[in-house]
Amino acid sequence: MGRRLGSTTGLTRRQALEAGAAFAVLGFVPSGFAAEVKPLAPPVLPSDPGIATLPVRLAINGYEHDLTLDTRTTLLDALREHLALTGSKKGCDHGQCGACTVLVNGRRINSCLSLAAMHDGDAITTIEGLARGEELHPLQAAFVHHDGFQCGYCTPGQICSAAGMLEEHKKGWPSLVTEDLTSQPALDESEIRERMSGNICRCSAYPNIVAAIKDAAEVSL
């Protein structure tokens, strides 16, 4: 005789295991089971304000989108879940891998760390907005030419980050490896690697990524 799980369900341990195995195979819960086993509802505190929403206008790739979003919605989730712009990838969701990198007013950011409501009216560019019609952006063309990807999951973030990085270099911004802070730093391999260090490629296609960025840097963007 199996040990009873408790008076609330009236099921033995064996019955519960058999039922669980059946549900896994069949993929559904038979009618009436919910009446026997009722999941506990999460507690609601008196101070819980509930879900707050906010109207947000996002200007993405030259088009304006009016959304009403949960105030906790990240820019990345707004792009992927609300606008179906899935080029920006969710990797770590902690700002550590760079797969979600987009451009906001020309600056590269990790969209998983930024709330959508913070960017009302900002000009946002995702990987979908870099090409000019059928003409690839120089970075996109360079990544294809140099095979700067393998699985491709990090590639949208790599390209968007590189686009922002090249603009930073054009403006003369130094990096941690820049030797002379008073002159335009040469965009050599060490500079590119340092400036792109926030974007991780788990396939380790870094040599080809660096080569692609170096080629694109020679083209007027």
N, C-alpha and C positions, 0 to 999 in steps of 0.2 A: 504494500500500500504506500503510495507516495505521500510525502509531507505536504500539507496544505500550505498555500502561499499566504493565506489570510482570509478573514471572514468577508472582506469587501468584494472579492472576486469569486470565491467558492470553487476555485480551480486548484487541482493538485499540481505539483511541479511537473510531473510527466505530461499532464494534459496541456500545460502551458507550453512546454517544449514541442509537443506534437503540433499544436496549433501554430506556433511560430514557424516551424518547418513547412507546414502546408501553405502559409501565407507567402513565404519566400518563393515557393515553386509556382503557385497559382497567380501571384501578383495582385490579389485582391483580398479584401476582408469580407467574410460572409455577413449578411444582414443579421442583426441581433447581437453581434459580438460586442459592438460598442456599448450596448446596454449592460453587458456583463463586466467589461473592463473599461472604466472611464479614466482617461488621462487627467492628471491634475492640471488645472489652469494656472498660469503664472500669476503670482500675487500682484495686485494693483495697489500701490501705495496712495494714501490720500493726497500726497504732494505731487503725484505724477501729473504733468501738464498735458499728457497725451501727445499726439503727433501734430506738429506745427508745419504748415506749408507756406510757401512764399512764391509769388509770381516772379519769374526770372526771364529776362530776354538775353539770349546768347547769340552773338554774331559769330558764326562758324563758317569758315571757308567762303566768306562773302555772302552768306545767307543768314537772315535773322530768324530765330526760333523762339516763340513765346511758350514758356512752360510753367506749370505750377508744380513745384517740387517740395518734397520733404526737406526741411532746412538742413538735415544731416547728409543729404545726397552729395557725394563727391563729384567733381567735374568729370572724372573718368566714368562713373556710373551714369551720369547724365548723358554722356556721349554714347556709351554702349547700350544701356538699357532703355533709354528714352528716345534716342535719335537714330539708333541702329548704325552708328558710326563705329564699327567694331575693329577698325584698323588699329586703334590704340589698344594695347593689350594690358590685361591685368595679370601681372606676374606675382610679385611678392605682396602687393597691396600695403607696403610699408615704406615706400620711397627708397628702396635699396637696390632695385635692379634696373630701373630706367625704362622698362618696356612700355610704360604709359606716357612717356614724354610727349608733350605737345608745345606749341608756341603760343604764348599769350602776349599780345602787343609786341611781337618780335622776340620776346624772351622765352627761353626754354624752361619748363617747369614739370614737375612730377604731378600729373593730374590726379593721382590717387591720394595725394596729400592736401589737395585744395578743394574747398567746398564750391559747388556750382554757383551758389548765391553770391560768392565773392566776386564773380566775373560778369555781373550784369553790365552789358554794354561794351565789354572788352572785345577786341578782335582776336579770335582764336583760330589757329591753323592746325589741322590734324594732317596725318599722312595722306588722307583722301584729297586734301586741298593743295598739295604741293605741285602737282603736275599742271601744265597749262593745256587743257584739253587732251589731245592725244600725244602731246609733246611732254616727255618725262622731264622732271626736274634734273639738273645736272648731277645731283647726288644720287638720285634714283638710277639714272643711266650708269653712273660710275659703279654703284653697288652691283648692278647686273653684269657689267663688263668684267669686274674683278672677282665675281662670285663672293661678294662680301656677306654671305649668309649660308647657313646650312638648313636648319629646321625653319628659319624665318620668323620665329616667334618674337625675337627681340628687334627685328629689322625696322619696323615702323618707328620705334623709339630711338634706335640708333640714327636713323636718317633725320628725324626731326631734331634730335639733339645736335647732330652735326651741322644742320642748317643754322641753328641758333649759335653754335660755337664759332662758325665761320664769320658770322656777323660781329661777334664779340672780338674776334681777332682783327677784323677790319678796323674796328674802333680803337685798336691798340691796347686792349685789356691784357694785362700780363697773367701768367699762371704761376703755379708754385715752382716750375722749373725754368721760368724766364730768367736769364742771367742779367740782362740790362733792362732795367725798368723805365729807362728814359727814351727808349727807341722802340720801333715796331718790332715785336718778336718774330723771328723766322719760324714759319710753321713746319718744323721738321718732325720727325717721327716721335721724339720724346715729348714735344709740345702737344701733338695730336693725342698721344696716349694719355697724357695727364689731363687734358681738357675733356676727354671722353671717358674718364675713369668712372663716372657715375652710371655708365651703361654697361651692363654685364651681358656677355655672350656665353651661354653655357655650352655651346658647341665649340668655343675657342677659335672662332674665325677671325681673330684680331688682326693678323697680318694682312688679310685681304680687306678688312674694314679700313685699316690705316691707309692702305694703298688707294682705296676708292676715295677716301676723303682728301688725300693728297692730290689726286687727279682733279677732283671737283673744285678744289681751292684755286686751281689755275684758270677756272672758267668764271667769268663775271656772273654772279648770282643775282 
